Amino acid sequence: MTATATLSRKYQISIPKAVREEQHWEAGQEFVFIPKGKGVLVMPVPELDQLAGIAKGACTDDYRDRKNRY
């Protein structure tokens, strides 16, 4: 899918409806902008409950907590 948008005089961009629907983005949702070369990656900021279990199965060998940093 290719969609385009124009930057307004107020430096705003409307996200095309087809993109919003495909990504399930909603009004009021928070996004992060990550610079990538001459472009930018736009990603929604996840809700706290969406992060539950994200590190499941991660290797905890050599884990350091705040108490043993120095």
Chimera marker file (.cmm) of the C-alpha trace (Angstrom):
<marker_set name="trace">
<marker id="1" x="0.000" y="0.000" z="0.000" r="1" g="1" b="0" radius="0.5"/>
<marker id="2" x="1.305" y="3.433" z="-0.923" r="1" g="1" b="0" radius="0.5"/>
<marker id="3" x="-0.207" y="6.495" z="0.688" r="1" g="1" b="0" radius="0.5"/>
<marker id="4" x="0.988" y="10.078" z="0.772" r="1" g="1" b="0" radius="0.5"/>
<marker id="5" x="0.325" y="13.110" z="2.942" r="1" g="1" b="0" radius="0.5"/>
<marker id="6" x="1.371" y="16.776" z="2.830" r="1" g="1" b="0" radius="0.5"/>
<marker id="7" x="2.975" y="18.671" z="5.704" r="1" g="1" b="0" radius="0.5"/>
<marker id="8" x="0.754" y="21.660" z="6.572" r="1" g="1" b="0" radius="0.5"/>
<marker id="9" x="1.892" y="25.194" z="7.401" r="1" g="1" b="0" radius="0.5"/>
<marker id="10" x="1.397" y="24.267" z="11.048" r="1" g="1" b="0" radius="0.5"/>
<marker id="11" x="3.759" y="21.278" z="10.564" r="1" g="1" b="0" radius="0.5"/>
<marker id="12" x="0.949" y="18.743" z="10.860" r="1" g="1" b="0" radius="0.5"/>
<marker id="13" x="0.416" y="15.599" z="8.802" r="1" g="1" b="0" radius="0.5"/>
<marker id="14" x="-2.878" y="13.716" z="8.512" r="1" g="1" b="0" radius="0.5"/>
<marker id="15" x="-2.375" y="9.976" z="8.436" r="1" g="1" b="0" radius="0.5"/>
<marker id="16" x="-4.315" y="8.510" z="5.510" r="1" g="1" b="0" radius="0.5"/>
<marker id="17" x="-7.439" y="6.571" z="6.495" r="1" g="1" b="0" radius="0.5"/>
<marker id="18" x="-6.253" y="3.368" z="4.813" r="1" g="1" b="0" radius="0.5"/>
<marker id="19" x="-3.070" y="3.393" z="6.947" r="1" g="1" b="0" radius="0.5"/>
<marker id="20" x="-4.979" y="4.158" z="10.175" r="1" g="1" b="0" radius="0.5"/>
<marker id="21" x="-7.410" y="1.330" z="9.541" r="1" g="1" b="0" radius="0.5"/>
<marker id="22" x="-4.724" y="-1.200" z="8.583" r="1" g="1" b="0" radius="0.5"/>
<marker id="23" x="-2.675" y="-0.375" z="11.698" r="1" g="1" b="0" radius="0.5"/>
<marker id="24" x="-5.751" y="-0.066" z="13.972" r="1" g="1" b="0" radius="0.5"/>
<marker id="25" x="-4.643" y="3.404" z="15.131" r="1" g="1" b="0" radius="0.5"/>
<marker id="26" x="-7.148" y="5.525" z="17.018" r="1" g="1" b="0" radius="0.5"/>
<marker id="27" x="-7.553" y="9.214" z="17.822" r="1" g="1" b="0" radius="0.5"/>
<marker id="28" x="-5.683" y="10.207" z="20.985" r="1" g="1" b="0" radius="0.5"/>
<marker id="29" x="-3.128" y="7.412" z="20.656" r="1" g="1" b="0" radius="0.5"/>
<marker id="30" x="0.461" y="8.421" z="21.519" r="1" g="1" b="0" radius="0.5"/>
<marker id="31" x="3.294" y="7.917" z="19.000" r="1" g="1" b="0" radius="0.5"/>
<marker id="32" x="7.074" y="8.030" z="19.060" r="1" g="1" b="0" radius="0.5"/>
<marker id="33" x="9.162" y="9.420" z="16.175" r="1" g="1" b="0" radius="0.5"/>
<marker id="34" x="12.499" y="7.689" z="15.580" r="1" g="1" b="0" radius="0.5"/>
<marker id="35" x="14.912" y="9.391" z="13.128" r="1" g="1" b="0" radius="0.5"/>
<marker id="36" x="16.232" y="6.956" z="10.490" r="1" g="1" b="0" radius="0.5"/>
<marker id="37" x="18.660" y="8.517" z="8.043" r="1" g="1" b="0" radius="0.5"/>
<marker id="38" x="16.689" y="11.012" z="5.953" r="1" g="1" b="0" radius="0.5"/>
<marker id="39" x="13.356" y="9.593" z="7.131" r="1" g="1" b="0" radius="0.5"/>
<marker id="40" x="11.520" y="8.865" z="10.338" r="1" g="1" b="0" radius="0.5"/>
<marker id="41" x="9.927" y="5.745" z="11.815" r="1" g="1" b="0" radius="0.5"/>
<marker id="42" x="6.531" y="6.401" z="13.435" r="1" g="1" b="0" radius="0.5"/>
<marker id="43" x="5.429" y="3.848" z="16.012" r="1" g="1" b="0" radius="0.5"/>
<marker id="44" x="2.628" y="3.806" z="18.580" r="1" g="1" b="0" radius="0.5"/>
<marker id="45" x="3.763" y="3.877" z="22.210" r="1" g="1" b="0" radius="0.5"/>
<marker id="46" x="2.601" y="0.596" z="23.760" r="1" g="1" b="0" radius="0.5"/>
<marker id="47" x="0.300" y="0.512" z="26.778" r="1" g="1" b="0" radius="0.5"/>
<marker id="48" x="1.793" y="-0.966" z="29.960" r="1" g="1" b="0" radius="0.5"/>
<marker id="49" x="-0.403" y="-4.082" z="29.747" r="1" g="1" b="0" radius="0.5"/>
<marker id="50" x="0.918" y="-4.771" z="26.227" r="1" g="1" b="0" radius="0.5"/>
<marker id="51" x="4.444" y="-5.107" z="27.652" r="1" g="1" b="0" radius="0.5"/>
<marker id="52" x="3.534" y="-7.927" z="30.048" r="1" g="1" b="0" radius="0.5"/>
<marker id="53" x="5.561" y="-11.025" z="29.179" r="1" g="1" b="0" radius="0.5"/>
<marker id="54" x="7.713" y="-9.245" z="26.592" r="1" g="1" b="0" radius="0.5"/>
<marker id="55" x="10.927" y="-10.673" z="28.098" r="1" g="1" b="0" radius="0.5"/>
<marker id="56" x="9.541" y="-14.162" z="28.676" r="1" g="1" b="0" radius="0.5"/>
<marker id="57" x="12.292" y="-16.703" z="28.092" r="1" g="1" b="0" radius="0.5"/>
<marker id="58" x="15.063" y="-14.091" z="28.199" r="1" g="1" b="0" radius="0.5"/>
<marker id="59" x="18.415" y="-15.282" z="29.519" r="1" g="1" b="0" radius="0.5"/>
<marker id="60" x="19.019" y="-13.856" z="32.993" r="1" g="1" b="0" radius="0.5"/>
<marker id="61" x="22.635" y="-15.037" z="33.283" r="1" g="1" b="0" radius="0.5"/>
<marker id="62" x="24.950" y="-12.209" z="34.280" r="1" g="1" b="0" radius="0.5"/>
<marker id="63" x="21.962" y="-10.065" z="35.294" r="1" g="1" b="0" radius="0.5"/>
<marker id="64" x="22.988" y="-7.025" z="37.345" r="1" g="1" b="0" radius="0.5"/>
<marker id="65" x="20.566" y="-5.055" z="39.443" r="1" g="1" b="0" radius="0.5"/>
<marker id="66" x="21.100" y="-1.608" z="40.962" r="1" g="1" b="0" radius="0.5"/>
<marker id="67" x="22.799" y="-3.023" z="44.058" r="1" g="1" b="0" radius="0.5"/>
<marker id="68" x="25.784" y="-4.568" z="42.271" r="1" g="1" b="0" radius="0.5"/>
<marker id="69" x="26.583" y="-1.981" z="39.602" r="1" g="1" b="0" radius="0.5"/>
<marker id="70" x="29.868" y="-0.804" z="41.130" r="1" g="1" b="0" radius="0.5"/>
<link id1="1" id2="2" r="1" g="1" b="0" radius="0.2"/>
<link id1="2" id2="3" r="1" g="1" b="0" radius="0.2"/>
<link id1="3" id2="4" r="1" g="1" b="0" radius="0.2"/>
<link id1="4" id2="5" r="1" g="1" b="0" radius="0.2"/>
<link id1="5" id2="6" r="1" g="1" b="0" radius="0.2"/>
<link id1="6" id2="7" r="1" g="1" b="0" radius="0.2"/>
<link id1="7" id2="8" r="1" g="1" b="0" radius="0.2"/>
<link id1="8" id2="9" r="1" g="1" b="0" radius="0.2"/>
<link id1="9" id2="10" r="1" g="1" b="0" radius="0.2"/>
<link id1="10" id2="11" r="1" g="1" b="0" radius="0.2"/>
<link id1="11" id2="12" r="1" g="1" b="0" radius="0.2"/>
<link id1="12" id2="13" r="1" g="1" b="0" radius="0.2"/>
<link id1="13" id2="14" r="1" g="1" b="0" radius="0.2"/>
<link id1="14" id2="15" r="1" g="1" b="0" radius="0.2"/>
<link id1="15" id2="16" r="1" g="1" b="0" radius="0.2"/>
<link id1="16" id2="17" r="1" g="1" b="0" radius="0.2"/>
<link id1="17" id2="18" r="1" g="1" b="0" radius="0.2"/>
<link id1="18" id2="19" r="1" g="1" b="0" radius="0.2"/>
<link id1="19" id2="20" r="1" g="1" b="0" radius="0.2"/>
<link id1="20" id2="21" r="1" g="1" b="0" radius="0.2"/>
<link id1="21" id2="22" r="1" g="1" b="0" radius="0.2"/>
<link id1="22" id2="23" r="1" g="1" b="0" radius="0.2"/>
<link id1="23" id2="24" r="1" g="1" b="0" radius="0.2"/>
<link id1="24" id2="25" r="1" g="1" b="0" radius="0.2"/>
<link id1="25" id2="26" r="1" g="1" b="0" radius="0.2"/>
<link id1="26" id2="27" r="1" g="1" b="0" radius="0.2"/>
<link id1="27" id2="28" r="1" g="1" b="0" radius="0.2"/>
<link id1="28" id2="29" r="1" g="1" b="0" radius="0.2"/>
<link id1="29" id2="30" r="1" g="1" b="0" radius="0.2"/>
<link id1="30" id2="31" r="1" g="1" b="0" radius="0.2"/>
<link id1="31" id2="32" r="1" g="1" b="0" radius="0.2"/>
<link id1="32" id2="33" r="1" g="1" b="0" radius="0.2"/>
<link id1="33" id2="34" r="1" g="1" b="0" radius="0.2"/>
<link id1="34" id2="35" r="1" g="1" b="0" radius="0.2"/>
<link id1="35" id2="36" r="1" g="1" b="0" radius="0.2"/>
<link id1="36" id2="37" r="1" g="1" b="0" radius="0.2"/>
<link id1="37" id2="38" r="1" g="1" b="0" radius="0.2"/>
<link id1="38" id2="39" r="1" g="1" b="0" radius="0.2"/>
<link id1="39" id2="40" r="1" g="1" b="0" radius="0.2"/>
<link id1="40" id2="41" r="1" g="1" b="0" radius="0.2"/>
<link id1="41" id2="42" r="1" g="1" b="0" radius="0.2"/>
<link id1="42" id2="43" r="1" g="1" b="0" radius="0.2"/>
<link id1="43" id2="44" r="1" g="1" b="0" radius="0.2"/>
<link id1="44" id2="45" r="1" g="1" b="0" radius="0.2"/>
<link id1="45" id2="46" r="1" g="1" b="0" radius="0.2"/>
<link id1="46" id2="47" r="1" g="1" b="0" radius="0.2"/>
<link id1="47" id2="48" r="1" g="1" b="0" radius="0.2"/>
<link id1="48" id2="49" r="1" g="1" b="0" radius="0.2"/>
<link id1="49" id2="50" r="1" g="1" b="0" radius="0.2"/>
<link id1="50" id2="51" r="1" g="1" b="0" radius="0.2"/>
<link id1="51" id2="52" r="1" g="1" b="0" radius="0.2"/>
<link id1="52" id2="53" r="1" g="1" b="0" radius="0.2"/>
<link id1="53" id2="54" r="1" g="1" b="0" radius="0.2"/>
<link id1="54" id2="55" r="1" g="1" b="0" radius="0.2"/>
<link id1="55" id2="56" r="1" g="1" b="0" radius="0.2"/>
<link id1="56" id2="57" r="1" g="1" b="0" radius="0.2"/>
<link id1="57" id2="58" r="1" g="1" b="0" radius="0.2"/>
<link id1="58" id2="59" r="1" g="1" b="0" radius="0.2"/>
<link id1="59" id2="60" r="1" g="1" b="0" radius="0.2"/>
<link id1="60" id2="61" r="1" g="1" b="0" radius="0.2"/>
<link id1="61" id2="62" r="1" g="1" b="0" radius="0.2"/>
<link id1="62" id2="63" r="1" g="1" b="0" radius="0.2"/>
<link id1="63" id2="64" r="1" g="1" b="0" radius="0.2"/>
<link id1="64" id2="65" r="1" g="1" b="0" radius="0.2"/>
<link id1="65" id2="66" r="1" g="1" b="0" radius="0.2"/>
<link id1="66" id2="67" r="1" g="1" b="0" radius="0.2"/>
<link id1="67" id2="68" r="1" g="1" b="0" radius="0.2"/>
<link id1="68" id2="69" r="1" g="1" b="0" radius="0.2"/>
<link id1="69" id2="70" r="1" g="1" b="0" radius="0.2"/>
</marker_set>
